[in-house]
């Protein structure tokens, strides 16, 4: 049920639209804003020769075909984007024409991948009033791929980072004079959603994303803007759902999922029972259909009516948030069937199998002999993974700049993650060595403090459950990373 183009004619038409949208987005992203120029780290990168962040862009490589494509995310979720790059076959490699040739489009390209695991989840920074610090983190991600790895293009494979930092990176790159492009996943996701649709019909589109991405309203604004640019005359309803804890559970953040637990824990930060919008609802427990085995869910009855619940598996986070989105839409009273739900976080496609199961269950769910959700889910409903369109936008940008790799050998992947700086005091760390929540979200923008460092992917620093998931769900990425991964 993932988004796929139906035929070659449609593919060609959509790619033509895509090229136009790409040109427009790159032009818009190159326009500076005063707000971005005020971020201290941008000035340090561009002009402060005494700063460790400074880059002499005059010496940046002019010949870039052989340089790597730089991709970053807040964690391992961006590997779902890298995976699409590695298997994408939309173009003829010899001619650049829109025509598959049986050879992956990026087969000869090298990739640098950065997962900023130490500083995730990015979605919480806005909730903690630390948006400016988040923007600095995002620039530092791009800085690593520029200063340390000399990448020829930057791909922001993180929806929250795209929402809060894409414009800042665009300003930095424009002022650098390098003509290096940056591409984000949000525009790609919206293009994948809207381009194939009938311009005259009405649609309901869901967005499932991190709390930070939803708070930015980036998807809804981009959907409505793109709708107008494409000349839609029909109405589009956007249903937003914050996936609090979903991405964190996928990356094994112990405040959200800890499969070593045998009972409820005090440091749990995931969804709880209650009457507020993003709470777990007692009356929906049979609809969630949570996995109750092997410590995937903990419950405790308080008195006669109050129920405490802790989710303890990424599958149960997926169930909770998808049901919450569709229940929210049902309660709105709108009757236009949900056509698509954009997976607005790169971690979410890891749970696509579970998400599809939930859609099937909801179609068949009845209460008092009536179907509750069937009529508000379109027969041709699809989940949208923005990753494929992100890869295609990148290919178009490199092709237009004549920067596609010309090497005849197959490319490699160099993967890195962030970890807490080794000299941090113990009061800033959790028992497992990760940054404590209070310290992580208490840091301020504009200092030269080093609280995290970047190291190669290593089994020493990545949860074994996460590695097993990567091996299963992003096998091409994992195989290339594994070749150079430290034990």
RONUMI-952770 format. One record per residue (C-alpha): residue number from 1; x, y, z; residue in one letter. Coordinates in steps of 0.1 Angstrom, whole numbers, always signed. Last residue first. Example, Ala and Ser with C-alpha at 12.3 -4.5 7.8 and 13.67 -1.06 7.14 Angstrom:
# RONUMI-952770
+-----+-------+-------+-------+------+
: seq :    c1 :    c2 :    c3 : type :
+-----+-------+-------+-------+------+
:   2 :  +137 :   -11 :   +71 :    s :
:   1 :  +123 :   -45 :   +78 :    a :
+-----+-------+-------+-------+------+
# end
This chain:
# RONUMI-952770
+-----+-------+-------+-------+------+
: seq :    c1 :    c2 :    c3 : type :
+-----+-------+-------+-------+------+
: 487 :  +323 :   -37 :  +165 :    x :
: 486 :  +332 :    -9 :  +141 :    x :
: 485 :  +312 :    -6 :  +109 :    x :
: 484 :  +331 :    -4 :   +76 :    x :
: 483 :  +315 :   -33 :   +57 :    x :
: 482 :  +284 :   -31 :   +79 :    x :
: 481 :  +275 :    +2 :   +64 :    x :
: 480 :  +273 :   -12 :   +29 :    x :
: 479 :  +252 :   -42 :   +40 :    x :
: 478 :  +230 :   -20 :   +62 :    x :
: 477 :  +221 :    +4 :   +34 :    x :
: 476 :  +212 :   -25 :   +11 :    x :
: 475 :  +193 :   -43 :   +38 :    x :
: 474 :  +171 :   -14 :   +50 :    x :
: 473 :  +143 :   -34 :   +67 :    x :
: 472 :  +159 :   -66 :   +80 :    x :
: 471 :  +194 :   -54 :   +87 :    x :
: 470 :  +182 :   -21 :  +100 :    x :
: 469 :  +158 :   -39 :  +124 :    x :
: 468 :  +186 :   -61 :  +137 :    x :
: 467 :  +207 :   -31 :  +142 :    x :
: 466 :  +180 :   -13 :  +162 :    x :
: 465 :  +174 :   -44 :  +184 :    x :
: 464 :  +212 :   -44 :  +190 :    x :
: 463 :  +211 :    -8 :  +203 :    x :
: 462 :  +238 :   +13 :  +187 :    x :
: 461 :  +269 :   +26 :  +204 :    x :
: 460 :  +291 :    -4 :  +207 :    x :
: 459 :  +277 :   -18 :  +174 :    x :
: 458 :  +295 :   +11 :  +158 :    x :
: 457 :  +287 :   +36 :  +131 :    x :
: 456 :  +317 :   +60 :  +128 :    x :
: 455 :  +320 :   +88 :  +155 :    x :
: 454 :  +307 :  +123 :  +158 :    x :
: 453 :  +310 :  +142 :  +191 :    x :
: 452 :  +285 :  +156 :  +215 :    x :
: 451 :  +286 :  +182 :  +243 :    x :
: 450 :  +312 :  +205 :  +229 :    x :
: 449 :  +306 :  +240 :  +242 :    x :
: 448 :  +313 :  +267 :  +217 :    x :
: 447 :  +283 :  +287 :  +228 :    x :
: 446 :  +256 :  +303 :  +206 :    x :
: 445 :  +224 :  +284 :  +215 :    x :
: 444 :  +216 :  +271 :  +249 :    x :
: 443 :  +215 :  +237 :  +265 :    x :
: 442 :  +186 :  +227 :  +288 :    x :
: 441 :  +170 :  +202 :  +264 :    x :
: 440 :  +198 :  +177 :  +265 :    x :
: 439 :  +207 :  +185 :  +301 :    x :
: 438 :  +172 :  +179 :  +314 :    x :
: 437 :  +167 :  +147 :  +293 :    x :
: 436 :  +200 :  +132 :  +303 :    x :
: 435 :  +225 :  +126 :  +276 :    x :
: 434 :  +232 :   +89 :  +270 :    x :
: 433 :  +257 :   +69 :  +291 :    x :
: 432 :  +233 :   +41 :  +300 :    x :
: 431 :  +229 :   +54 :  +335 :    x :
: 430 :  +217 :   +88 :  +322 :    x :
: 429 :  +242 :  +116 :  +316 :    x :
: 428 :  +247 :  +152 :  +326 :    x :
: 427 :  +254 :  +144 :  +363 :    x :
: 426 :  +281 :  +120 :  +351 :    x :
: 425 :  +303 :  +148 :  +339 :    x :
: 424 :  +309 :  +152 :  +302 :    x :
: 423 :  +345 :  +144 :  +291 :    x :
: 422 :  +336 :  +117 :  +265 :    x :
: 421 :  +313 :  +139 :  +245 :    x :
: 420 :  +279 :  +122 :  +242 :    x :
: 419 :  +275 :  +103 :  +209 :    x :
: 418 :  +268 :  +114 :  +174 :    x :
: 417 :  +265 :   +89 :  +145 :    x :
: 416 :  +284 :   +82 :  +114 :    x :
: 415 :  +280 :   +62 :   +81 :    x :
: 414 :  +304 :   +60 :   +52 :    x :
: 413 :  +285 :   +44 :   +23 :    x :
: 412 :  +302 :   +32 :    -9 :    x :
: 411 :  +298 :   +36 :   -46 :    x :
: 410 :  +302 :   +11 :   -73 :    x :
: 409 :  +331 :   +16 :   -97 :    x :
: 408 :  +328 :   +33 :  -131 :    x :
: 407 :  +334 :   +69 :  -117 :    x :
: 406 :  +314 :   +96 :  -135 :    x :
: 405 :  +294 :  +107 :  -105 :    x :
: 404 :  +265 :  +130 :  -112 :    x :
: 403 :  +277 :  +167 :  -109 :    x :
: 402 :  +265 :  +182 :  -142 :    x :
: 401 :  +246 :  +209 :  -122 :    x :
: 400 :  +213 :  +199 :  -138 :    x :
: 399 :  +221 :  +162 :  -133 :    x :
: 398 :  +229 :  +168 :   -96 :    x :
: 397 :  +197 :  +186 :   -90 :    x :
: 396 :  +176 :  +161 :  -109 :    x :
: 395 :  +191 :  +132 :   -90 :    x :
: 394 :  +185 :  +149 :   -57 :    x :
: 393 :  +148 :  +155 :   -66 :    x :
: 392 :  +145 :  +119 :   -75 :    x :
: 391 :  +160 :  +107 :   -43 :    x :
: 390 :  +136 :  +129 :   -23 :    x :
: 389 :  +107 :  +116 :   -44 :    x :
: 388 :  +116 :   +81 :   -33 :    x :
: 387 :  +120 :   +90 :    +4 :    x :
: 386 :   +87 :  +108 :    +8 :    x :
: 385 :   +69 :   +76 :   +20 :    x :
: 384 :   +32 :   +80 :   +14 :    x :
: 383 :    +7 :   +56 :   +28 :    x :
: 382 :   -21 :   +47 :    +4 :    x :
: 381 :   -59 :   +45 :    +4 :    x :
: 380 :   -74 :   +31 :   -28 :    x :
: 379 :  -107 :   +21 :   -11 :    x :
: 378 :  -107 :   +54 :    +7 :    x :
: 377 :  -109 :   +53 :   +45 :    x :
: 376 :  -138 :   +73 :   +59 :    x :
: 375 :  -164 :   +48 :   +50 :    x :
: 374 :  -147 :   +19 :   +67 :    x :
: 373 :  -142 :   +36 :  +101 :    x :
: 372 :  -172 :   +27 :  +123 :    x :
: 371 :  -187 :    -2 :  +104 :    x :
: 370 :  -220 :    -9 :  +122 :    x :
: 369 :  -232 :   -41 :  +139 :    x :
: 368 :  -232 :   -26 :  +174 :    x :
: 367 :  -196 :   -17 :  +168 :    x :
: 366 :  -177 :   -29 :  +138 :    x :
: 365 :  -140 :   -28 :  +128 :    x :
: 364 :  -134 :   -42 :   +93 :    x :
: 363 :  -118 :   -12 :   +77 :    x :
: 362 :  -101 :    -4 :  +110 :    x :
: 361 :   -84 :   -38 :  +110 :    x :
: 360 :   -71 :   -34 :   +74 :    x :
: 359 :   -58 :    +1 :   +82 :    x :
: 358 :   -41 :   -13 :  +114 :    x :
: 357 :   -24 :   -41 :   +94 :    x :
: 356 :   -10 :   -15 :   +70 :    x :
: 355 :    +5 :    +4 :   +99 :    x :
: 354 :   +21 :   -27 :  +113 :    x :
: 353 :   +38 :   -35 :   +80 :    x :
: 352 :   +48 :    +1 :   +75 :    x :
: 351 :   +67 :    +1 :  +109 :    x :
: 350 :  +101 :    +9 :   +95 :    x :
: 349 :   +84 :   +34 :   +73 :    x :
: 348 :   +79 :   +55 :  +105 :    x :
: 347 :  +115 :   +64 :  +112 :    x :
: 346 :  +118 :   +89 :   +83 :    x :
: 345 :   +91 :  +110 :   +99 :    x :
: 344 :   +62 :  +126 :   +80 :    x :
: 343 :   +46 :   +93 :   +69 :    x :
: 342 :   +21 :  +110 :   +47 :    x :
: 341 :   -14 :   +95 :   +50 :    x :
: 340 :   -34 :   +92 :   +18 :    x :
: 339 :   -69 :   +92 :    +5 :    x :
: 338 :   -89 :   +96 :   +38 :    x :
: 337 :  -125 :   +94 :   +27 :    x :
: 336 :  -144 :  +127 :   +24 :    x :
: 335 :  -171 :  +124 :   +52 :    x :
: 334 :  -160 :  +152 :   +76 :    x :
: 333 :  -176 :  +149 :  +111 :    x :
: 332 :  -145 :  +159 :  +129 :    x :
: 331 :  -149 :  +129 :  +152 :    x :
: 330 :  -140 :  +105 :  +124 :    x :
: 329 :  -109 :  +126 :  +116 :    x :
: 328 :   -97 :  +124 :  +152 :    x :
: 327 :  -104 :   +87 :  +152 :    x :
: 326 :   -82 :   +83 :  +120 :    x :
: 325 :   -53 :  +102 :  +136 :    x :
: 324 :   -56 :   +84 :  +170 :    x :
: 323 :   -58 :   +50 :  +153 :    x :
: 322 :   -25 :   +58 :  +135 :    x :
: 321 :    -9 :   +71 :  +167 :    x :
: 320 :   -18 :   +42 :  +189 :    x :
: 319 :   -10 :   +14 :  +164 :    x :
: 318 :   +24 :   +29 :  +155 :    x :
: 317 :   +33 :   +33 :  +192 :    x :
: 316 :   +23 :    -3 :  +197 :    x :
: 315 :   +46 :   -15 :  +170 :    x :
: 314 :   +74 :    +6 :  +184 :    x :
: 313 :   +72 :   -14 :  +216 :    x :
: 312 :   +67 :    -5 :  +253 :    x :
: 311 :   +36 :   +15 :  +255 :    x :
: 310 :   +27 :   +24 :  +291 :    x :
: 309 :    -9 :   +24 :  +303 :    x :
: 308 :   -26 :   +35 :  +335 :    x :
: 307 :   -63 :   +28 :  +338 :    x :
: 306 :   -88 :   +46 :  +361 :    x :
: 305 :  -122 :   +31 :  +365 :    x :
: 304 :  -127 :    +9 :  +396 :    x :
: 303 :   -95 :   +19 :  +415 :    x :
: 302 :   -63 :   +23 :  +396 :    x :
: 301 :   -59 :    -5 :  +371 :    x :
: 300 :   -23 :   -10 :  +358 :    x :
: 299 :   -12 :   -16 :  +323 :    x :
: 298 :   +21 :   -25 :  +306 :    x :
: 297 :   +25 :   -31 :  +269 :    x :
: 296 :   +51 :   -47 :  +247 :    x :
: 295 :   +63 :   -68 :  +277 :    x :
: 294 :   +66 :  -100 :  +257 :    x :
: 293 :   +30 :  -101 :  +245 :    x :
: 292 :    +1 :   -76 :  +248 :    x :
: 291 :    +3 :   -62 :  +212 :    x :
: 290 :   -22 :   -34 :  +212 :    x :
: 289 :   -56 :   -37 :  +194 :    x :
: 288 :   -58 :    +0 :  +192 :    x :
: 287 :   -96 :    -4 :  +185 :    x :
: 286 :  -102 :   -26 :  +216 :    x :
: 285 :   -85 :    +1 :  +238 :    x :
: 284 :  -105 :   +29 :  +221 :    x :
: 283 :  -129 :   +36 :  +250 :    x :
: 282 :  -100 :   +39 :  +275 :    x :
: 281 :   -83 :   +67 :  +254 :    x :
: 280 :   -46 :   +70 :  +251 :    x :
: 279 :   -38 :  +107 :  +252 :    x :
: 278 :   -30 :  +129 :  +223 :    x :
: 277 :   -62 :  +150 :  +224 :    x :
: 276 :   -66 :  +153 :  +261 :    x :
: 275 :   -89 :  +129 :  +280 :    x :
: 274 :   -63 :  +107 :  +297 :    x :
: 273 :   -42 :   +76 :  +294 :    x :
: 272 :    -5 :   +81 :  +288 :    x :
: 271 :   +17 :   +87 :  +257 :    x :
: 270 :   +54 :   +82 :  +260 :    x :
: 269 :   +78 :   +98 :  +286 :    x :
: 268 :   +84 :   +68 :  +309 :    x :
: 267 :  +109 :   +76 :  +336 :    x :
: 266 :   +90 :   +60 :  +365 :    x :
: 265 :   +89 :   +25 :  +350 :    x :
: 264 :   +61 :    +0 :  +345 :    x :
: 263 :   +70 :   -37 :  +347 :    x :
: 262 :   +93 :   -63 :  +333 :    x :
: 261 :  +116 :   -39 :  +315 :    x :
: 260 :  +144 :   -52 :  +293 :    x :
: 259 :  +124 :   -42 :  +262 :    x :
: 258 :  +129 :    -5 :  +270 :    x :
: 257 :  +108 :   +18 :  +249 :    x :
: 256 :  +100 :   +55 :  +255 :    x :
: 255 :  +124 :   +68 :  +281 :    x :
: 254 :  +148 :   +40 :  +269 :    x :
: 253 :  +153 :   +56 :  +235 :    x :
: 252 :  +154 :   +24 :  +212 :    x :
: 251 :  +157 :   +42 :  +179 :    x :
: 250 :  +122 :   +30 :  +168 :    x :
: 249 :  +108 :   +40 :  +203 :    x :
: 248 :  +122 :   +75 :  +198 :    x :
: 247 :  +105 :   +78 :  +164 :    x :
: 246 :   +71 :   +69 :  +179 :    x :
: 245 :   +75 :   +88 :  +211 :    x :
: 244 :   +50 :  +116 :  +202 :    x :
: 243 :   +35 :  +109 :  +168 :    x :
: 242 :   +17 :  +142 :  +164 :    x :
: 241 :   -13 :  +138 :  +142 :    x :
: 240 :   -24 :  +163 :  +115 :    x :
: 239 :   -55 :  +159 :   +94 :    x :
: 238 :   -54 :  +181 :   +62 :    x :
: 237 :   -86 :  +186 :   +42 :    x :
: 236 :   -81 :  +194 :    +5 :    x :
: 235 :  -109 :  +210 :   -15 :    x :
: 234 :  -111 :  +208 :   -53 :    x :
: 233 :   -99 :  +234 :   -77 :    x :
: 232 :   -63 :  +223 :   -76 :    x :
: 231 :   -41 :  +245 :   -98 :    x :
: 230 :    -7 :  +230 :   -91 :    x :
: 229 :    +6 :  +261 :   -74 :    x :
: 228 :   -26 :  +263 :   -52 :    x :
: 227 :   -22 :  +227 :   -40 :    x :
: 226 :   +15 :  +233 :   -35 :    x :
: 225 :    +7 :  +261 :   -11 :    x :
: 224 :   -20 :  +240 :    +7 :    x :
: 223 :    +3 :  +210 :   +11 :    x :
: 222 :   +33 :  +231 :   +21 :    x :
: 221 :   +14 :  +249 :   +48 :    x :
: 220 :    +0 :  +216 :   +61 :    x :
: 219 :   +34 :  +199 :   +60 :    x :
: 218 :   +52 :  +228 :   +78 :    x :
: 217 :   +28 :  +233 :  +106 :    x :
: 216 :   +58 :  +238 :  +128 :    x :
: 215 :   +40 :  +221 :  +157 :    x :
: 214 :   +34 :  +191 :  +135 :    x :
: 213 :   +71 :  +188 :  +127 :    x :
: 212 :   +81 :  +192 :  +164 :    x :
: 211 :   +56 :  +167 :  +176 :    x :
: 210 :   +69 :  +142 :  +152 :    x :
: 209 :   +49 :  +133 :  +121 :    x :
: 208 :   +17 :  +116 :  +108 :    x :
: 207 :    +0 :  +138 :   +82 :    x :
: 206 :   -34 :  +127 :   +69 :    x :
: 205 :   -48 :  +139 :   +36 :    x :
: 204 :   -86 :  +143 :   +29 :    x :
: 203 :   -94 :  +149 :    -7 :    x :
: 202 :  -119 :  +167 :   -29 :    x :
: 201 :  -117 :  +163 :   -67 :    x :
: 200 :  -109 :  +188 :   -95 :    x :
: 199 :   -71 :  +185 :   -96 :    x :
: 198 :   -72 :  +147 :  -100 :    x :
: 197 :   -42 :  +134 :   -80 :    x :
: 196 :    -8 :  +122 :   -93 :    x :
: 195 :   +11 :  +153 :   -82 :    x :
: 194 :    -5 :  +156 :   -47 :    x :
: 193 :   +11 :  +130 :   -24 :    x :
: 192 :   +45 :  +125 :   -40 :    x :
: 191 :   +49 :  +163 :   -43 :    x :
: 190 :   +39 :  +167 :    -6 :    x :
: 189 :   +65 :  +141 :    +5 :    x :
: 188 :   +92 :  +157 :   -17 :    x :
: 187 :   +85 :  +191 :    -3 :    x :
: 186 :   +88 :  +177 :   +32 :    x :
: 185 :  +119 :  +156 :   +26 :    x :
: 184 :  +145 :  +184 :   +23 :    x :
: 183 :  +170 :  +192 :    -4 :    x :
: 182 :  +201 :  +214 :    -1 :    x :
: 181 :  +221 :  +226 :   -30 :    x :
: 180 :  +257 :  +236 :   -33 :    x :
: 179 :  +262 :  +267 :   -54 :    x :
: 178 :  +295 :  +274 :   -36 :    x :
: 177 :  +291 :  +311 :   -29 :    x :
: 176 :  +291 :  +305 :    +8 :    x :
: 175 :  +263 :  +330 :   +12 :    x :
: 174 :  +239 :  +308 :    -7 :    x :
: 173 :  +250 :  +277 :   +13 :    x :
: 172 :  +244 :  +294 :   +46 :    x :
: 171 :  +210 :  +308 :   +35 :    x :
: 170 :  +199 :  +274 :   +23 :    x :
: 169 :  +211 :  +258 :   +56 :    x :
: 168 :  +189 :  +282 :   +75 :    x :
: 167 :  +160 :  +276 :   +52 :    x :
: 166 :  +162 :  +238 :   +57 :    x :
: 165 :  +165 :  +242 :   +95 :    x :
: 164 :  +131 :  +240 :  +113 :    x :
: 163 :  +108 :  +221 :   +90 :    x :
: 162 :  +136 :  +201 :   +72 :    x :
: 161 :  +151 :  +192 :  +106 :    x :
: 160 :  +117 :  +180 :  +118 :    x :
: 159 :  +112 :  +160 :   +86 :    x :
: 158 :  +145 :  +143 :   +87 :    x :
: 157 :  +165 :  +132 :   +56 :    x :
: 156 :  +180 :  +166 :   +50 :    x :
: 155 :  +199 :  +159 :   +18 :    x :
: 154 :  +231 :  +180 :   +13 :    x :
: 153 :  +249 :  +182 :   -20 :    x :
: 152 :  +285 :  +179 :   -31 :    x :
: 151 :  +298 :  +167 :    +3 :    x :
: 150 :  +332 :  +178 :   +16 :    x :
: 149 :  +333 :  +153 :   +44 :    x :
: 148 :  +346 :  +172 :   +75 :    x :
: 147 :  +336 :  +207 :   +66 :    x :
: 146 :  +305 :  +201 :   +45 :    x :
: 145 :  +289 :  +169 :   +59 :    x :
: 144 :  +299 :  +180 :   +95 :    x :
: 143 :  +285 :  +215 :   +88 :    x :
: 142 :  +252 :  +201 :   +76 :    x :
: 141 :  +247 :  +184 :  +110 :    x :
: 140 :  +260 :  +216 :  +127 :    x :
: 139 :  +233 :  +236 :  +109 :    x :
: 138 :  +207 :  +212 :  +123 :    x :
: 137 :  +220 :  +215 :  +158 :    x :
: 136 :  +219 :  +253 :  +156 :    x :
: 135 :  +183 :  +252 :  +145 :    x :
: 134 :  +175 :  +229 :  +175 :    x :
: 133 :  +191 :  +255 :  +198 :    x :
: 132 :  +169 :  +281 :  +184 :    x :
: 131 :  +138 :  +259 :  +188 :    x :
: 130 :  +145 :  +253 :  +225 :    x :
: 129 :  +111 :  +262 :  +240 :    x :
: 128 :  +108 :  +226 :  +255 :    x :
: 127 :   +80 :  +217 :  +231 :    x :
: 126 :  +101 :  +230 :  +202 :    x :
: 125 :  +130 :  +209 :  +212 :    x :
: 124 :  +109 :  +177 :  +216 :    x :
: 123 :  +107 :  +168 :  +179 :    x :
: 122 :  +145 :  +166 :  +175 :    x :
: 121 :  +145 :  +134 :  +195 :    x :
: 120 :  +175 :  +132 :  +193 :    x :
: 119 :  +207 :  +148 :  +203 :    x :
: 118 :  +229 :  +117 :  +208 :    x :
: 117 :  +214 :  +100 :  +178 :    x :
: 116 :  +225 :  +127 :  +153 :    x :
: 115 :  +226 :  +101 :  +124 :    x :
: 114 :  +251 :  +112 :   +97 :    x :
: 113 :  +254 :   +95 :   +63 :    x :
: 112 :  +281 :  +102 :   +38 :    x :
: 111 :  +273 :   +86 :    +4 :    x :
: 110 :  +294 :   +76 :   -26 :    x :
: 109 :  +277 :   +75 :   -60 :    x :
: 108 :  +283 :   +49 :   -87 :    x :
: 107 :  +250 :   +31 :   -82 :    x :
: 106 :  +230 :   +63 :   -78 :    x :
: 105 :  +205 :   +56 :  -105 :    x :
: 104 :  +203 :   +19 :   -98 :    x :
: 103 :  +207 :    -1 :  -130 :    x :
: 102 :  +178 :   -18 :  -147 :    x :
: 101 :  +175 :    +9 :  -173 :    x :
: 100 :  +146 :   +29 :  -160 :    x :
:  99 :  +135 :   +58 :  -182 :    x :
:  98 :  +134 :   +95 :  -174 :    x :
:  97 :  +164 :  +105 :  -195 :    x :
:  96 :  +199 :  +109 :  -178 :    x :
:  95 :  +215 :   +95 :  -210 :    x :
:  94 :  +238 :   +68 :  -197 :    x :
:  93 :  +222 :   +62 :  -163 :    x :
:  92 :  +187 :   +59 :  -177 :    x :
:  91 :  +165 :   +72 :  -150 :    x :
:  90 :  +139 :   +60 :  -125 :    x :
:  89 :  +159 :   +32 :  -109 :    x :
:  88 :  +161 :   +39 :   -71 :    x :
:  87 :  +176 :   +10 :   -51 :    x :
:  86 :  +204 :   +28 :   -33 :    x :
:  85 :  +187 :   +62 :   -31 :    x :
:  84 :  +156 :   +45 :   -16 :    x :
:  83 :  +178 :   +29 :   +10 :    x :
:  82 :  +193 :   +63 :   +19 :    x :
:  81 :  +158 :   +76 :   +26 :    x :
:  80 :  +150 :   +46 :   +49 :    x :
:  79 :  +184 :   +52 :   +64 :    x :
:  78 :  +171 :   +86 :   +75 :    x :
:  77 :  +153 :   +68 :  +104 :    x :
:  76 :  +187 :   +60 :  +120 :    x :
:  75 :  +188 :   +91 :  +141 :    x :
:  74 :  +182 :  +129 :  +138 :    x :
:  73 :  +188 :  +127 :  +101 :    x :
:  72 :  +216 :  +135 :   +77 :    x :
:  71 :  +226 :  +128 :   +41 :    x :
:  70 :  +257 :  +140 :   +22 :    x :
:  69 :  +262 :  +129 :   -14 :    x :
:  68 :  +299 :  +121 :   -18 :    x :
:  67 :  +324 :  +140 :   -40 :    x :
:  66 :  +336 :  +125 :   -72 :    x :
:  65 :  +315 :  +148 :   -94 :    x :
:  64 :  +325 :  +178 :   -74 :    x :
:  63 :  +352 :  +197 :   -92 :    x :
:  62 :  +354 :  +231 :   -74 :    x :
:  61 :  +365 :  +216 :   -41 :    x :
:  60 :  +360 :  +241 :   -13 :    x :
:  59 :  +391 :  +263 :   -10 :    x :
:  58 :  +371 :  +296 :   -13 :    x :
:  57 :  +347 :  +281 :   +11 :    x :
:  56 :  +371 :  +286 :   +40 :    x :
:  55 :  +350 :  +269 :   +66 :    x :
:  54 :  +349 :  +282 :  +102 :    x :
:  53 :  +332 :  +261 :  +129 :    x :
:  52 :  +364 :  +258 :  +150 :    x :
:  51 :  +362 :  +296 :  +152 :    x :
:  50 :  +392 :  +318 :  +149 :    x :
:  49 :  +386 :  +324 :  +112 :    x :
:  48 :  +352 :  +339 :  +120 :    x :
:  47 :  +336 :  +347 :   +86 :    x :
:  46 :  +313 :  +321 :   +71 :    x :
:  45 :  +311 :  +293 :   +97 :    x :
:  44 :  +311 :  +318 :  +126 :    x :
:  43 :  +285 :  +340 :  +110 :    x :
:  42 :  +263 :  +309 :  +105 :    x :
:  41 :  +269 :  +298 :  +141 :    x :
:  40 :  +255 :  +330 :  +155 :    x :
:  39 :  +220 :  +327 :  +140 :    x :
:  38 :  +210 :  +362 :  +130 :    x :
:  37 :  +214 :  +355 :   +93 :    x :
:  36 :  +186 :  +330 :   +95 :    x :
:  35 :  +162 :  +356 :  +109 :    x :
:  34 :  +172 :  +382 :   +83 :    x :
:  33 :  +160 :  +359 :   +56 :    x :
:  32 :  +180 :  +347 :   +26 :    x :
:  31 :  +165 :  +335 :    -7 :    x :
:  30 :  +181 :  +303 :   -19 :    x :
:  29 :  +153 :  +282 :    -6 :    x :
:  28 :  +128 :  +299 :   -30 :    x :
:  27 :  +150 :  +292 :   -61 :    x :
:  26 :  +156 :  +256 :   -50 :    x :
:  25 :  +119 :  +252 :   -44 :    x :
:  24 :  +109 :  +265 :   -78 :    x :
:  23 :  +135 :  +245 :   -97 :    x :
:  22 :  +124 :  +214 :   -78 :    x :
:  21 :   +87 :  +220 :   -86 :    x :
:  20 :   +95 :  +223 :  -123 :    x :
:  19 :  +116 :  +191 :  -122 :    x :
:  18 :   +88 :  +173 :  -103 :    x :
:  17 :   +62 :  +184 :  -128 :    x :
:  16 :   +83 :  +168 :  -155 :    x :
:  15 :   +88 :  +138 :  -133 :    x :
:  14 :   +51 :  +135 :  -128 :    x :
:  13 :   +44 :  +135 :  -164 :    x :
:  12 :   +71 :  +109 :  -171 :    x :
:  11 :   +59 :   +86 :  -143 :    x :
:  10 :   +23 :   +89 :  -154 :    x :
:   9 :   +32 :   +78 :  -189 :    x :
:   8 :   +53 :   +50 :  -174 :    x :
:   7 :   +25 :   +35 :  -154 :    x :
:   6 :   +10 :   +32 :  -119 :    x :
:   5 :   +35 :   +52 :   -99 :    x :
:   4 :   +39 :   +36 :   -64 :    x :
:   3 :   +29 :   +49 :   -30 :    x :
:   2 :   +30 :   +23 :    -3 :    x :
:   1 :    +0 :    +0 :    +0 :    x :
+-----+-------+-------+-------+------+
# end
